[in-house]
Amino acid sequence: MLRIFLLLLIRLLLLLLTSLLLLLLLFVTLWVVLLLLTLIFVLLIRLLISHFHIHPLIVRDMPY
């Protein structure tokens, strides 16, 4: 009886550990994807700014 209980406990702990690892993996992949998206976004904005010669703070030649 005790052996069955121990086996069930070990199996439950392994299941919990694998689920925690999967959650951690999911979180890390989401974090990496967000970082990559922000990096691509920033690079695109810088490319557009350099292409159109627009300063991000001072926009010259604005018609009033």
PDB file as gemmi writes it, atoms N, CA and C in Angstrom:
CRYST1    1.000    1.000    1.000  90.00  90.00  90.00 P 1                      
ATOM      1  N   MET A   1       0.833  -1.201   0.000  1.00  0.00           N  
ATOM      2  CA  MET A   1       0.000   0.000   0.000  1.00  0.00           C  
ATOM      3  C   MET A   1       0.872   1.258   0.000  1.00  0.00           C  
ATOM      4  N   LEU A   2       1.875   1.242   0.825  1.00  0.00           N  
ATOM      5  CA  LEU A   2       2.768   2.409   0.904  1.00  0.00           C  
ATOM      6  C   LEU A   2       3.540   2.591  -0.398  1.00  0.00           C  
ATOM      7  N   ARG A   3       3.903   1.489  -1.002  1.00  0.00           N  
ATOM      8  CA  ARG A   3       4.670   1.571  -2.259  1.00  0.00           C  
ATOM      9  C   ARG A   3       3.816   2.182  -3.372  1.00  0.00           C  
ATOM     10  N   ILE A   4       2.562   1.791  -3.448  1.00  0.00           N  
ATOM     11  CA  ILE A   4       1.643   2.354  -4.454  1.00  0.00           C  
ATOM     12  C   ILE A   4       1.466   3.848  -4.215  1.00  0.00           C  
ATOM     13  N   PHE A   5       1.328   4.201  -2.955  1.00  0.00           N  
ATOM     14  CA  PHE A   5       1.173   5.613  -2.611  1.00  0.00           C  
ATOM     15  C   PHE A   5       2.413   6.417  -3.009  1.00  0.00           C  
ATOM     16  N   LEU A   6       3.575   5.858  -2.761  1.00  0.00           N  
ATOM     17  CA  LEU A   6       4.821   6.530  -3.132  1.00  0.00           C  
ATOM     18  C   LEU A   6       4.948   6.666  -4.647  1.00  0.00           C  
ATOM     19  N   LEU A   7       4.563   5.625  -5.371  1.00  0.00           N  
ATOM     20  CA  LEU A   7       4.610   5.693  -6.824  1.00  0.00           C  
ATOM     21  C   LEU A   7       3.665   6.770  -7.362  1.00  0.00           C  
ATOM     22  N   LEU A   8       2.478   6.825  -6.781  1.00  0.00           N  
ATOM     23  CA  LEU A   8       1.531   7.859  -7.206  1.00  0.00           C  
ATOM     24  C   LEU A   8       2.054   9.258  -6.893  1.00  0.00           C  
ATOM     25  N   LEU A   9       2.670   9.391  -5.732  1.00  0.00           N  
ATOM     26  CA  LEU A   9       3.226  10.681  -5.340  1.00  0.00           C  
ATOM     27  C   LEU A   9       4.348  11.101  -6.284  1.00  0.00           C  
ATOM     28  N   ILE A  10       5.217  10.162  -6.618  1.00  0.00           N  
ATOM     29  CA  ILE A  10       6.319  10.465  -7.540  1.00  0.00           C  
ATOM     30  C   ILE A  10       5.773  10.839  -8.912  1.00  0.00           C  
ATOM     31  N   ARG A  11       4.756  10.106  -9.351  1.00  0.00           N  
ATOM     32  CA  ARG A  11       4.167  10.407 -10.651  1.00  0.00           C  
ATOM     33  C   ARG A  11       3.514  11.785 -10.650  1.00  0.00           C  
ATOM     34  N   LEU A  12       2.846  12.104  -9.568  1.00  0.00           N  
ATOM     35  CA  LEU A  12       2.211  13.414  -9.445  1.00  0.00           C  
ATOM     36  C   LEU A  12       3.257  14.527  -9.437  1.00  0.00           C  
ATOM     37  N   LEU A  13       4.333  14.310  -8.711  1.00  0.00           N  
ATOM     38  CA  LEU A  13       5.409  15.304  -8.681  1.00  0.00           C  
ATOM     39  C   LEU A  13       6.048  15.484 -10.054  1.00  0.00           C  
ATOM     40  N   LEU A  14       6.230  14.398 -10.769  1.00  0.00           N  
ATOM     41  CA  LEU A  14       6.796  14.487 -12.121  1.00  0.00           C  
ATOM     42  C   LEU A  14       5.856  15.245 -13.057  1.00  0.00           C  
ATOM     43  N   LEU A  15       4.582  14.966 -12.918  1.00  0.00           N  
ATOM     44  CA  LEU A  15       3.592  15.666 -13.732  1.00  0.00           C  
ATOM     45  C   LEU A  15       3.601  17.162 -13.428  1.00  0.00           C  
ATOM     46  N   LEU A  16       3.647  17.485 -12.152  1.00  0.00           N  
ATOM     47  CA  LEU A  16       3.696  18.884 -11.747  1.00  0.00           C  
ATOM     48  C   LEU A  16       4.957  19.560 -12.280  1.00  0.00           C  
ATOM     49  N   LEU A  17       6.071  18.872 -12.186  1.00  0.00           N  
ATOM     50  CA  LEU A  17       7.335  19.425 -12.667  1.00  0.00           C  
ATOM     51  C   LEU A  17       7.303  19.662 -14.177  1.00  0.00           C  
ATOM     52  N   THR A  18       6.783  18.698 -14.919  1.00  0.00           N  
ATOM     53  CA  THR A  18       6.713  18.867 -16.372  1.00  0.00           C  
ATOM     54  C   THR A  18       5.758  19.995 -16.755  1.00  0.00           C  
ATOM     55  N   SER A  19       4.654  20.113 -16.041  1.00  0.00           N  
ATOM     56  CA  SER A  19       3.725  21.203 -16.352  1.00  0.00           C  
ATOM     57  C   SER A  19       4.353  22.557 -16.030  1.00  0.00           C  
ATOM     58  N   LEU A  20       5.093  22.622 -14.923  1.00  0.00           N  
ATOM     59  CA  LEU A  20       5.783  23.872 -14.590  1.00  0.00           C  
ATOM     60  C   LEU A  20       6.842  24.203 -15.633  1.00  0.00           C  
ATOM     61  N   LEU A  21       7.557  23.198 -16.088  1.00  0.00           N  
ATOM     62  CA  LEU A  21       8.562  23.425 -17.118  1.00  0.00           C  
ATOM     63  C   LEU A  21       7.920  23.885 -18.425  1.00  0.00           C  
ATOM     64  N   LEU A  22       6.782  23.301 -18.760  1.00  0.00           N  
ATOM     65  CA  LEU A  22       6.089  23.726 -19.971  1.00  0.00           C  
ATOM     66  C   LEU A  22       5.584  25.157 -19.860  1.00  0.00           C  
ATOM     67  N   LEU A  23       5.070  25.507 -18.697  1.00  0.00           N  
ATOM     68  CA  LEU A  23       4.629  26.889 -18.484  1.00  0.00           C  
ATOM     69  C   LEU A  23       5.795  27.862 -18.575  1.00  0.00           C  
ATOM     70  N   LEU A  24       6.911  27.477 -17.999  1.00  0.00           N  
ATOM     71  CA  LEU A  24       8.104  28.316 -18.065  1.00  0.00           C  
ATOM     72  C   LEU A  24       8.580  28.475 -19.509  1.00  0.00           C  
ATOM     73  N   LEU A  25       8.554  27.396 -20.247  1.00  0.00           N  
ATOM     74  CA  LEU A  25       8.950  27.441 -21.653  1.00  0.00           C  
ATOM     75  C   LEU A  25       8.022  28.343 -22.460  1.00  0.00           C  
ATOM     76  N   LEU A  26       6.745  28.232 -22.201  1.00  0.00           N  
ATOM     77  CA  LEU A  26       5.765  29.082 -22.879  1.00  0.00           C  
ATOM     78  C   LEU A  26       6.007  30.556 -22.557  1.00  0.00           C  
ATOM     79  N   PHE A  27       6.240  30.834 -21.286  1.00  0.00           N  
ATOM     80  CA  PHE A  27       6.497  32.209 -20.857  1.00  0.00           C  
ATOM     81  C   PHE A  27       7.753  32.771 -21.517  1.00  0.00           C  
ATOM     82  N   VAL A  28       8.802  31.954 -21.545  1.00  0.00           N  
ATOM     83  CA  VAL A  28      10.070  32.397 -22.151  1.00  0.00           C  
ATOM     84  C   VAL A  28       9.900  32.640 -23.646  1.00  0.00           C  
ATOM     85  N   THR A  29       9.183  31.767 -24.323  1.00  0.00           N  
ATOM     86  CA  THR A  29       8.982  31.958 -25.761  1.00  0.00           C  
ATOM     87  C   THR A  29       8.149  33.198 -26.036  1.00  0.00           C  
ATOM     88  N   LEU A  30       7.138  33.448 -25.211  1.00  0.00           N  
ATOM     89  CA  LEU A  30       6.343  34.672 -25.381  1.00  0.00           C  
ATOM     90  C   LEU A  30       7.204  35.906 -25.161  1.00  0.00           C  
ATOM     91  N   TRP A  31       8.053  35.846 -24.151  1.00  0.00           N  
ATOM     92  CA  TRP A  31       8.947  36.971 -23.850  1.00  0.00           C  
ATOM     93  C   TRP A  31       9.896  37.234 -25.009  1.00  0.00           C  
ATOM     94  N   VAL A  32      10.474  36.167 -25.563  1.00  0.00           N  
ATOM     95  CA  VAL A  32      11.410  36.307 -26.686  1.00  0.00           C  
ATOM     96  C   VAL A  32      10.700  36.867 -27.917  1.00  0.00           C  
ATOM     97  N   VAL A  33       9.484  36.395 -28.153  1.00  0.00           N  
ATOM     98  CA  VAL A  33       8.714  36.899 -29.303  1.00  0.00           C  
ATOM     99  C   VAL A  33       8.406  38.378 -29.136  1.00  0.00           C  
ATOM    100  N   LEU A  34       8.029  38.775 -27.931  1.00  0.00           N  
ATOM    101  CA  LEU A  34       7.764  40.192 -27.685  1.00  0.00           C  
ATOM    102  C   LEU A  34       9.018  41.035 -27.874  1.00  0.00           C  
ATOM    103  N   LEU A  35      10.131  40.547 -27.380  1.00  0.00           N  
ATOM    104  CA  LEU A  35      11.391  41.270 -27.546  1.00  0.00           C  
ATOM    105  C   LEU A  35      11.760  41.399 -29.023  1.00  0.00           C  
ATOM    106  N   LEU A  36      11.595  40.326 -29.767  1.00  0.00           N  
ATOM    107  CA  LEU A  36      11.912  40.368 -31.193  1.00  0.00           C  
ATOM    108  C   LEU A  36      10.986  41.327 -31.936  1.00  0.00           C  
ATOM    109  N   LEU A  37       9.709  41.314 -31.579  1.00  0.00           N  
ATOM    110  CA  LEU A  37       8.765  42.230 -32.229  1.00  0.00           C  
ATOM    111  C   LEU A  37       9.103  43.684 -31.935  1.00  0.00           C  
ATOM    112  N   THR A  38       9.447  43.979 -30.694  1.00  0.00           N  
ATOM    113  CA  THR A  38       9.811  45.361 -30.372  1.00  0.00           C  
ATOM    114  C   THR A  38      11.098  45.766 -31.086  1.00  0.00           C  
ATOM    115  N   LEU A  39      12.039  44.835 -31.180  1.00  0.00           N  
ATOM    116  CA  LEU A  39      13.286  45.134 -31.890  1.00  0.00           C  
ATOM    117  C   LEU A  39      13.024  45.422 -33.361  1.00  0.00           C  
ATOM    118  N   ILE A  40      12.207  44.591 -33.997  1.00  0.00           N  
ATOM    119  CA  ILE A  40      11.870  44.802 -35.413  1.00  0.00           C  
ATOM    120  C   ILE A  40      11.135  46.126 -35.589  1.00  0.00           C  
ATOM    121  N   PHE A  41      10.225  46.425 -34.670  1.00  0.00           N  
ATOM    122  CA  PHE A  41       9.465  47.671 -34.738  1.00  0.00           C  
ATOM    123  C   PHE A  41      10.390  48.885 -34.629  1.00  0.00           C  
ATOM    124  N   VAL A  42      11.300  48.842 -33.674  1.00  0.00           N  
ATOM    125  CA  VAL A  42      12.248  49.950 -33.486  1.00  0.00           C  
ATOM    126  C   VAL A  42      13.154  50.096 -34.705  1.00  0.00           C  
ATOM    127  N   LEU A  43      13.625  48.978 -35.243  1.00  0.00           N  
ATOM    128  CA  LEU A  43      14.477  49.043 -36.430  1.00  0.00           C  
ATOM    129  C   LEU A  43      13.721  49.602 -37.627  1.00  0.00           C  
ATOM    130  N   LEU A  44      12.465  49.227 -37.773  1.00  0.00           N  
ATOM    131  CA  LEU A  44      11.659  49.755 -38.869  1.00  0.00           C  
ATOM    132  C   LEU A  44      11.436  51.257 -38.727  1.00  0.00           C  
ATOM    133  N   ILE A  45      11.171  51.692 -37.510  1.00  0.00           N  
ATOM    134  CA  ILE A  45      10.979  53.120 -37.279  1.00  0.00           C  
ATOM    135  C   ILE A  45      12.257  53.893 -37.574  1.00  0.00           C  
ATOM    136  N   ARG A  46      13.383  53.364 -37.136  1.00  0.00           N  
ATOM    137  CA  ARG A  46      14.661  54.042 -37.411  1.00  0.00           C  
ATOM    138  C   ARG A  46      14.958  54.066 -38.907  1.00  0.00           C  
ATOM    139  N   LEU A  47      14.625  52.994 -39.602  1.00  0.00           N  
ATOM    140  CA  LEU A  47      14.837  52.945 -41.042  1.00  0.00           C  
ATOM    141  C   LEU A  47      13.956  53.975 -41.754  1.00  0.00           C  
ATOM    142  N   LEU A  48      12.711  54.068 -41.320  1.00  0.00           N  
ATOM    143  CA  LEU A  48      11.811  55.059 -41.920  1.00  0.00           C  
ATOM    144  C   LEU A  48      12.300  56.477 -41.654  1.00  0.00           C  
ATOM    145  N   ILE A  49      12.744  56.710 -40.424  1.00  0.00           N  
ATOM    146  CA  ILE A  49      13.237  58.048 -40.066  1.00  0.00           C  
ATOM    147  C   ILE A  49      14.467  58.395 -40.899  1.00  0.00           C  
ATOM    148  N   SER A  50      15.373  57.447 -41.044  1.00  0.00           N  
ATOM    149  CA  SER A  50      16.578  57.730 -41.825  1.00  0.00           C  
ATOM    150  C   SER A  50      16.249  57.856 -43.311  1.00  0.00           C  
ATOM    151  N   HIS A  51      15.237  57.132 -43.765  1.00  0.00           N  
ATOM    152  CA  HIS A  51      14.890  57.185 -45.181  1.00  0.00           C  
ATOM    153  C   HIS A  51      14.237  58.515 -45.544  1.00  0.00           C  
ATOM    154  N   PHE A  52      13.356  58.973 -44.684  1.00  0.00           N  
ATOM    155  CA  PHE A  52      12.641  60.216 -44.974  1.00  0.00           C  
ATOM    156  C   PHE A  52      13.311  61.437 -44.370  1.00  0.00           C  
ATOM    157  N   HIS A  53      14.434  61.237 -43.704  1.00  0.00           N  
ATOM    158  CA  HIS A  53      15.193  62.323 -43.074  1.00  0.00           C  
ATOM    159  C   HIS A  53      14.327  63.119 -42.103  1.00  0.00           C  
ATOM    160  N   ILE A  54      13.595  62.382 -41.316  1.00  0.00           N  
ATOM    161  CA  ILE A  54      12.716  63.025 -40.336  1.00  0.00           C  
ATOM    162  C   ILE A  54      13.341  62.863 -38.964  1.00  0.00           C  
ATOM    163  N   HIS A  55      13.548  63.972 -38.303  1.00  0.00           N  
ATOM    164  CA  HIS A  55      14.016  63.884 -36.925  1.00  0.00           C  
ATOM    165  C   HIS A  55      12.821  63.525 -36.049  1.00  0.00           C  
ATOM    166  N   PRO A  56      13.000  62.612 -35.108  1.00  0.00           N  
ATOM    167  CA  PRO A  56      11.838  62.175 -34.316  1.00  0.00           C  
ATOM    168  C   PRO A  56      11.248  63.275 -33.436  1.00  0.00           C  
ATOM    169  N   LEU A  57      12.060  64.271 -33.064  1.00  0.00           N  
ATOM    170  CA  LEU A  57      11.537  65.305 -32.178  1.00  0.00           C  
ATOM    171  C   LEU A  57      11.201  66.590 -32.930  1.00  0.00           C  
ATOM    172  N   ILE A  58      12.040  66.963 -33.872  1.00  0.00           N  
ATOM    173  CA  ILE A  58      11.844  68.216 -34.582  1.00  0.00           C  
ATOM    174  C   ILE A  58      11.487  67.907 -36.033  1.00  0.00           C  
ATOM    175  N   VAL A  59      10.265  68.208 -36.399  1.00  0.00           N  
ATOM    176  CA  VAL A  59       9.843  67.984 -37.774  1.00  0.00           C  
ATOM    177  C   VAL A  59       9.912  69.329 -38.493  1.00  0.00           C  
ATOM    178  N   ARG A  60      10.834  69.448 -39.416  1.00  0.00           N  
ATOM    179  CA  ARG A  60      11.023  70.706 -40.130  1.00  0.00           C  
ATOM    180  C   ARG A  60      10.099  70.783 -41.345  1.00  0.00           C  
ATOM    181  N   ASP A  61      10.012  71.979 -41.904  1.00  0.00           N  
ATOM    182  CA  ASP A  61       9.249  72.234 -43.122  1.00  0.00           C  
ATOM    183  C   ASP A  61       7.779  71.856 -42.980  1.00  0.00           C  
ATOM    184  N   MET A  62       7.229  72.215 -41.855  1.00  0.00           N  
ATOM    185  CA  MET A  62       5.809  71.935 -41.683  1.00  0.00           C  
ATOM    186  C   MET A  62       4.997  73.119 -42.178  1.00  0.00           C  
ATOM    187  N   PRO A  63       4.048  72.861 -43.051  1.00  0.00           N  
ATOM    188  CA  PRO A  63       3.217  73.983 -43.529  1.00  0.00           C  
ATOM    189  C   PRO A  63       2.214  74.417 -42.467  1.00  0.00           C  
ATOM    190  N   TYR A  64       2.186  75.708 -42.193  1.00  0.00           N  
ATOM    191  CA  TYR A  64       1.245  76.199 -41.195  1.00  0.00           C  
ATOM    192  C   TYR A  64       0.077  76.864 -41.889  1.00  0.00           C  
TER     193      TYR A  64                                                      
END                                                                             
